[in-house]
Amino acid sequence: MTVIVNNTTSEKKIEEIIQKIKTQNPQKGLRKHFGALKREIDGLEYQKKIRNEWD
């Protein structure tokens, strides 16, 4: 299922979509899609590396 949410989508509509998804498949939640990306490299080290490529 694909849901497109843009800046004009109301908060109420988003909550309705989330509830609909939860009732369709209760084992799969949306929490796994929120938060920071898990990477092997530290965020600060990555920024320094990228910025040094410009020099």
N, C-alpha and C positions, 0 to 999 in steps of 0.2 A: 504494500500500500504506500503510495506517495502522497504527501500532503505538502502543499506549497503555502508558506506563511510569509507574508510580506509586511511592510510597515503600516499598511492600511487595514490589516486584519485585526479585528477587535479582540480584546482580552477574553471576552465571553465566548467568542467563536473558537478561540484557541483551547479554552477549557473544555468546550463541547467536543472538540476533535480528540483531545487527550482522553476524555472519558469514553468516547466511542472506541478508541483503540484498546483501552484497558479492558473493556467488556468483550471485545472480539477475541482477544488472546491474553488472558490474565497472567500467564507465565512470563511473557515478554513485556518488560516495562521500557519506558523511554529514558530512564535514568542512565543507561549505559551510553547514550548518545550525548550527554551533557558533560561539561567539565573540560579539563585540560587534556591535551593530547599526550599520550605516553610515548616517550622517545628514549632512546639510549643515551642521548647527549643532554647535558645541562643547558637550560635556556640561555643563561648568561654567556656560556662558552660559545654557543651557536651564534649569538649576536656579535660577539667579538670577532669570530671567524669571518662572518659575512661582511662586517664593516672593514676588516683588514684587506679584503679582496679589492676594495676600491682604491687602496693606496698603491 
